[in-house]
């Protein structure tokens, strides 16, 4: 049996494990599972940009930071309930993504990657310099309230666990629908060959910007959950290494949603499992990642190839044109 054929059983097994996991682990491992869920949210949001549209973006922690600081400022200064700030945090990150992506979206490959690295550093330095007297400088923001849901206060580890993983479940459902929509097909064409996609009527710039904005919106909402969980945030929580970890998770996953979840467990959970080996644990982890890249460079679970009612001799560009015509004059 091929790995591609066991996705559904793996998905159900993973869902059942996540449901019962809080009753099988202690407080420390419960907190680790919450961290895994947060990284899964961030990786799923980046997967729209990198995994589906093929845009090399290594500044995702900047959008995460904008969302977290939006929630923190609204909650501590204006006393907004935390969950009410979540859509606003997402919108703030989305508007920021639109502002910074519009001038650079025409860049490709390494050039775009280098520019996005600069974005996360610009945000971190701006936060350190206490822009507008709102961000608290290097001290950050303290005293962020716990979220409440219909009068129920979410404060315990198990409550945050289910909050985070419910958000992951909703994200999986929405991004699954996105993948099978016309928008998802357009992103896939752009990833395969943006020149051919543009020739088939796809507005490449429009769809790339939309992918950036959507991924940033979801990362901003993840920032809300992070701020509420930690009750204090600082600029160093959103450094370049956070972007590297999220980027590596998506690359290792292969671009599928189930692959993102498994990859997040490996990147965040495996080093914790190896903690008893002390200094050797990161060496073991590094060799495991190298072996993965050598023997399975396509990633853990790459997306299933789309099937079209087209002849076997038609190349991908012809399939893209057929789908474009089927959906209208432009995707």
Steps between C-alpha positions, in 0.01 A plus 500: 500500500632841402534781752255704293230233553496514881427870543142450619581236767795714614274804525238322710765344720666837556165663582419230757846532655464878531160457664621270779857627532434750787391210722819305429769760575609727784489880513842539337413290197161667479678833466724351230189385313358854516827628347475236229146617425610862470781407262254287304274806458795707379622225268153453349477874437846504337408192296252715306785729397786253465341158456213595268620814321871414506600845632827483695413698811716488814353793692184338633586579862443868414127438440486289816652793692257755354205287608637440850579867559163614361322278752730605784457873436123481462468287813740681736434860393138491386377196699359312202421132570773284352282292269335815363842620389572182302342608167651848541843346560455295184393807302796703631741226390322474163521875433865498598562207264326684218708814562836320504425239233362733231840657411691169507253247360662514154826359642570130470698229676801603705439872451155482655631279778767753597251787502257311725783434746536878520129538580519297822810690611335836430200401715721375785710817504189718483357319802827539687491876437153528654319640196240757605564418864272198465725196476695533825841478336724215612281444808199414287141507624385345829166423660315361198166353606397140462231443235139441598244313293134569590603576856730196523859603580770309315798483732610137549735309274238251388264783406764669286579162349146452372474865392815476290422164348140598421647792306733255324198285408313800358813601308533153350137508384524848348833439328374166365208684340743763373722236340205362300365840396575706190723716719698193609536381141629843399763490775605154389544616140710792619717267707560268206568770240392859557581602141279225358230586754503864394474390138190300593326807642600478867574839658825390666559817700143502630511140619844528655389804700182319603708204624723735700202676656317178587807339657576817698140522625521150646843565652363817663219302665755247625680798657187572704502151650872525574461835679209369708687183592822677604332814649823685410680548172836649396669565164746215546211253482464584130855481374634361175545149640123471548455567128767242419323233707162568336661501154680170570179337624321580174795387285528171690124439478494489121215751484203289610298584811550162666868526417512839674356349820743209501793728418404733787499208743847401379648850517351606833427174680800286400766727658299490823486120489878496457560744786631222725798467264597857592755651262478215251129545438534780244776307322271198472215721384722668240616168355138382484402811300798454264404137440145610427614754242729243332262203480169683468564845348136537391398524866308275735162516328492702178149590376323255274540582137191652348321286243352653190282362224782544257718272291814356646711692252372840612756688706416698812469826311232350277316371805518846654356652182219244494408578862521872432261475208270275698483758783466801271727725301714553810538289812 
